[in-house]
Amino acid sequence: MRPRHKQARGEATRQRVLDAAIEAFATLGFDGASTRDRVARAGTSLTAIRYHFGGKAGVYRAAAQHIAAGMRSKLAPS
């Protein structure tokens, strides 16, 4: 597998986990959002959370940063 293709696949997996986590945290909160459910919804394994985020708290931080970055990009032009 070429490094670029592998990197793109890794980023796609990271984004799927992040999207599933944002949805779960929004509806269930931190305590209610199961990492097992999130990776199942993202179509990957628990190792993806450890690899990309370090754990549940890391996914939560990444989700908050992702949301904040999106808000900054929308508000910046104003």
Secondary structure as GFF3:
##gff-version 3
##sequence-region A 1 78
A	DSSP	alpha_helix	3	32	.	.	.	ID=ss1
A	DSSP	alpha_helix	35	42	.	.	.	ID=ss2
A	DSSP	alpha_helix	46	53	.	.	.	ID=ss3
A	DSSP	alpha_helix	56	75	.	.	.	ID=ss4
###
